[in-house]
Amino acid sequence: MAIEHANVLRAAHLARLGVSDAQAERYVDDLSRILEMVDRLAEIDTEGVAPLSHPLDATQPLRADEVIETDRRDTFQKVAPATADGLYLVPRVVE
């Protein structure tokens, strides 16, 4: 797919971006190179290659699920304008 100057200006207009003609020409070159790279990647034989969720085989270290703060709900609710049964009461917004 060939990117033209008019395509860049149209995309900039739709995105409400101010792009000069000089900038649009640079974007035409940049986007053309990106699309060429994507075309080259599409030519690669990936038969038998399992998809990856992440390029590195890493795991996220998890911390223990333990309570680390004390329950201060009563303290916070003392200064709230309105509460009931441990809940904050707020004005109705949607009828």
Biotite code that builds the C-alpha atoms (Angstrom):
import biotite.structure as struc

atoms = struc.array([
    struc.Atom([0.000, 0.000, 0.000], chain_id="A", res_id=1, res_name="MET", atom_name="CA", element="C"),
    struc.Atom([1.477, 3.309, -1.056], chain_id="A", res_id=2, res_name="ALA", atom_name="CA", element="C"),
    struc.Atom([1.117, 6.290, 1.230], chain_id="A", res_id=3, res_name="ILE", atom_name="CA", element="C"),
    struc.Atom([0.665, 9.592, -0.539], chain_id="A", res_id=4, res_name="GLU", atom_name="CA", element="C"),
    struc.Atom([0.936, 13.181, 0.608], chain_id="A", res_id=5, res_name="HIS", atom_name="CA", element="C"),
    struc.Atom([-2.853, 13.567, 0.463], chain_id="A", res_id=6, res_name="ALA", atom_name="CA", element="C"),
    struc.Atom([-3.301, 10.517, 2.748], chain_id="A", res_id=7, res_name="ASN", atom_name="CA", element="C"),
    struc.Atom([-1.119, 12.075, 5.415], chain_id="A", res_id=8, res_name="VAL", atom_name="CA", element="C"),
    struc.Atom([-2.900, 15.416, 5.208], chain_id="A", res_id=9, res_name="LEU", atom_name="CA", element="C"),
    struc.Atom([-6.296, 13.685, 5.386], chain_id="A", res_id=10, res_name="ARG", atom_name="CA", element="C"),
    struc.Atom([-5.264, 11.632, 8.436], chain_id="A", res_id=11, res_name="ALA", atom_name="CA", element="C"),
    struc.Atom([-3.896, 14.766, 10.106], chain_id="A", res_id=12, res_name="ALA", atom_name="CA", element="C"),
    struc.Atom([-7.143, 16.586, 9.407], chain_id="A", res_id=13, res_name="HIS", atom_name="CA", element="C"),
    struc.Atom([-9.232, 13.749, 10.848], chain_id="A", res_id=14, res_name="LEU", atom_name="CA", element="C"),
    struc.Atom([-7.018, 13.657, 13.938], chain_id="A", res_id=15, res_name="ALA", atom_name="CA", element="C"),
    struc.Atom([-7.238, 17.448, 14.227], chain_id="A", res_id=16, res_name="ARG", atom_name="CA", element="C"),
    struc.Atom([-3.452, 17.785, 13.940], chain_id="A", res_id=17, res_name="LEU", atom_name="CA", element="C"),
    struc.Atom([-1.718, 20.750, 12.399], chain_id="A", res_id=18, res_name="GLY", atom_name="CA", element="C"),
    struc.Atom([0.770, 19.327, 9.883], chain_id="A", res_id=19, res_name="VAL", atom_name="CA", element="C"),
    struc.Atom([2.763, 21.452, 7.462], chain_id="A", res_id=20, res_name="SER", atom_name="CA", element="C"),
    struc.Atom([3.570, 20.289, 3.927], chain_id="A", res_id=21, res_name="ASP", atom_name="CA", element="C"),
    struc.Atom([7.197, 19.676, 4.922], chain_id="A", res_id=22, res_name="ALA", atom_name="CA", element="C"),
    struc.Atom([6.135, 17.565, 7.895], chain_id="A", res_id=23, res_name="GLN", atom_name="CA", element="C"),
    struc.Atom([3.655, 15.665, 5.723], chain_id="A", res_id=24, res_name="ALA", atom_name="CA", element="C"),
    struc.Atom([6.439, 14.758, 3.287], chain_id="A", res_id=25, res_name="GLU", atom_name="CA", element="C"),
    struc.Atom([8.566, 13.397, 6.145], chain_id="A", res_id=26, res_name="ARG", atom_name="CA", element="C"),
    struc.Atom([5.569, 11.404, 7.390], chain_id="A", res_id=27, res_name="TYR", atom_name="CA", element="C"),
    struc.Atom([5.019, 9.988, 3.899], chain_id="A", res_id=28, res_name="VAL", atom_name="CA", element="C"),
    struc.Atom([8.606, 8.704, 3.928], chain_id="A", res_id=29, res_name="ASP", atom_name="CA", element="C"),
    struc.Atom([8.387, 7.379, 7.491], chain_id="A", res_id=30, res_name="ASP", atom_name="CA", element="C"),
    struc.Atom([5.048, 5.664, 6.975], chain_id="A", res_id=31, res_name="LEU", atom_name="CA", element="C"),
    struc.Atom([6.179, 4.168, 3.668], chain_id="A", res_id=32, res_name="SER", atom_name="CA", element="C"),
    struc.Atom([9.225, 2.636, 5.366], chain_id="A", res_id=33, res_name="ARG", atom_name="CA", element="C"),
    struc.Atom([7.033, 1.272, 8.168], chain_id="A", res_id=34, res_name="ILE", atom_name="CA", element="C"),
    struc.Atom([4.645, -0.332, 5.697], chain_id="A", res_id=35, res_name="LEU", atom_name="CA", element="C"),
    struc.Atom([7.564, -1.816, 3.744], chain_id="A", res_id=36, res_name="GLU", atom_name="CA", element="C"),
    struc.Atom([8.853, -3.376, 6.966], chain_id="A", res_id=37, res_name="MET", atom_name="CA", element="C"),
    struc.Atom([5.401, -4.807, 7.708], chain_id="A", res_id=38, res_name="VAL", atom_name="CA", element="C"),
    struc.Atom([5.285, -6.284, 4.201], chain_id="A", res_id=39, res_name="ASP", atom_name="CA", element="C"),
    struc.Atom([8.693, -7.906, 4.754], chain_id="A", res_id=40, res_name="ARG", atom_name="CA", element="C"),
    struc.Atom([7.515, -9.317, 8.094], chain_id="A", res_id=41, res_name="LEU", atom_name="CA", element="C"),
    struc.Atom([4.410, -10.736, 6.428], chain_id="A", res_id=42, res_name="ALA", atom_name="CA", element="C"),
    struc.Atom([6.665, -12.721, 4.053], chain_id="A", res_id=43, res_name="GLU", atom_name="CA", element="C"),
    struc.Atom([8.349, -14.612, 6.901], chain_id="A", res_id=44, res_name="ILE", atom_name="CA", element="C"),
    struc.Atom([7.299, -18.243, 7.287], chain_id="A", res_id=45, res_name="ASP", atom_name="CA", element="C"),
    struc.Atom([5.842, -18.585, 10.780], chain_id="A", res_id=46, res_name="THR", atom_name="CA", element="C"),
    struc.Atom([4.454, -22.089, 10.349], chain_id="A", res_id=47, res_name="GLU", atom_name="CA", element="C"),
    struc.Atom([4.869, -23.995, 13.592], chain_id="A", res_id=48, res_name="GLY", atom_name="CA", element="C"),
    struc.Atom([5.857, -20.951, 15.643], chain_id="A", res_id=49, res_name="VAL", atom_name="CA", element="C"),
    struc.Atom([3.760, -20.641, 18.770], chain_id="A", res_id=50, res_name="ALA", atom_name="CA", element="C"),
    struc.Atom([2.411, -17.159, 19.516], chain_id="A", res_id=51, res_name="PRO", atom_name="CA", element="C"),
    struc.Atom([3.946, -15.311, 22.442], chain_id="A", res_id=52, res_name="LEU", atom_name="CA", element="C"),
    struc.Atom([2.255, -13.083, 24.954], chain_id="A", res_id=53, res_name="SER", atom_name="CA", element="C"),
    struc.Atom([5.638, -11.557, 25.776], chain_id="A", res_id=54, res_name="HIS", atom_name="CA", element="C"),
    struc.Atom([9.021, -11.851, 24.038], chain_id="A", res_id=55, res_name="PRO", atom_name="CA", element="C"),
    struc.Atom([10.798, -12.698, 27.283], chain_id="A", res_id=56, res_name="LEU", atom_name="CA", element="C"),
    struc.Atom([10.107, -15.804, 29.300], chain_id="A", res_id=57, res_name="ASP", atom_name="CA", element="C"),
    struc.Atom([9.575, -13.897, 32.529], chain_id="A", res_id=58, res_name="ALA", atom_name="CA", element="C"),
    struc.Atom([7.130, -14.205, 35.358], chain_id="A", res_id=59, res_name="THR", atom_name="CA", element="C"),
    struc.Atom([5.768, -11.451, 37.522], chain_id="A", res_id=60, res_name="GLN", atom_name="CA", element="C"),
    struc.Atom([6.846, -11.853, 41.134], chain_id="A", res_id=61, res_name="PRO", atom_name="CA", element="C"),
    struc.Atom([3.767, -11.653, 43.314], chain_id="A", res_id=62, res_name="LEU", atom_name="CA", element="C"),
    struc.Atom([3.646, -10.492, 46.874], chain_id="A", res_id=63, res_name="ARG", atom_name="CA", element="C"),
    struc.Atom([1.657, -12.272, 49.537], chain_id="A", res_id=64, res_name="ALA", atom_name="CA", element="C"),
    struc.Atom([-1.960, -11.189, 49.730], chain_id="A", res_id=65, res_name="ASP", atom_name="CA", element="C"),
    struc.Atom([-1.830, -9.863, 53.270], chain_id="A", res_id=66, res_name="GLU", atom_name="CA", element="C"),
    struc.Atom([-3.480, -6.898, 54.969], chain_id="A", res_id=67, res_name="VAL", atom_name="CA", element="C"),
    struc.Atom([-0.824, -4.253, 55.525], chain_id="A", res_id=68, res_name="ILE", atom_name="CA", element="C"),
    struc.Atom([-3.007, -1.356, 56.687], chain_id="A", res_id=69, res_name="GLU", atom_name="CA", element="C"),
    struc.Atom([-5.438, -1.140, 59.537], chain_id="A", res_id=70, res_name="THR", atom_name="CA", element="C"),
    struc.Atom([-9.147, -0.594, 58.924], chain_id="A", res_id=71, res_name="ASP", atom_name="CA", element="C"),
    struc.Atom([-9.701, 3.171, 59.261], chain_id="A", res_id=72, res_name="ARG", atom_name="CA", element="C"),
    struc.Atom([-13.179, 3.286, 57.729], chain_id="A", res_id=73, res_name="ARG", atom_name="CA", element="C"),
    struc.Atom([-14.795, 4.656, 60.887], chain_id="A", res_id=74, res_name="ASP", atom_name="CA", element="C"),
    struc.Atom([-12.205, 7.441, 61.109], chain_id="A", res_id=75, res_name="THR", atom_name="CA", element="C"),
    struc.Atom([-12.791, 8.450, 57.484], chain_id="A", res_id=76, res_name="PHE", atom_name="CA", element="C"),
    struc.Atom([-16.548, 8.230, 57.746], chain_id="A", res_id=77, res_name="GLN", atom_name="CA", element="C"),
    struc.Atom([-16.648, 10.533, 60.764], chain_id="A", res_id=78, res_name="LYS", atom_name="CA", element="C"),
    struc.Atom([-15.696, 13.432, 58.479], chain_id="A", res_id=79, res_name="VAL", atom_name="CA", element="C"),
    struc.Atom([-17.945, 12.384, 55.581], chain_id="A", res_id=80, res_name="ALA", atom_name="CA", element="C"),
    struc.Atom([-21.103, 14.454, 55.003], chain_id="A", res_id=81, res_name="PRO", atom_name="CA", element="C"),
    struc.Atom([-23.430, 11.421, 55.015], chain_id="A", res_id=82, res_name="ALA", atom_name="CA", element="C"),
    struc.Atom([-22.988, 7.716, 55.718], chain_id="A", res_id=83, res_name="THR", atom_name="CA", element="C"),
    struc.Atom([-25.244, 4.756, 56.484], chain_id="A", res_id=84, res_name="ALA", atom_name="CA", element="C"),
    struc.Atom([-24.321, 1.181, 57.396], chain_id="A", res_id=85, res_name="ASP", atom_name="CA", element="C"),
    struc.Atom([-20.663, 1.786, 56.563], chain_id="A", res_id=86, res_name="GLY", atom_name="CA", element="C"),
    struc.Atom([-21.420, 3.253, 53.133], chain_id="A", res_id=87, res_name="LEU", atom_name="CA", element="C"),
    struc.Atom([-20.951, 6.783, 51.834], chain_id="A", res_id=88, res_name="TYR", atom_name="CA", element="C"),
    struc.Atom([-24.184, 8.445, 50.768], chain_id="A", res_id=89, res_name="LEU", atom_name="CA", element="C"),
    struc.Atom([-23.981, 10.727, 47.753], chain_id="A", res_id=90, res_name="VAL", atom_name="CA", element="C"),
    struc.Atom([-26.582, 12.829, 45.935], chain_id="A", res_id=91, res_name="PRO", atom_name="CA", element="C"),
    struc.Atom([-28.444, 11.109, 43.113], chain_id="A", res_id=92, res_name="ARG", atom_name="CA", element="C"),
    struc.Atom([-27.036, 12.162, 39.739], chain_id="A", res_id=93, res_name="VAL", atom_name="CA", element="C"),
    struc.Atom([-29.105, 10.078, 37.348], chain_id="A", res_id=94, res_name="VAL", atom_name="CA", element="C"),
    struc.Atom([-32.859, 9.915, 37.743], chain_id="A", res_id=95, res_name="GLU", atom_name="CA", element="C"),
])
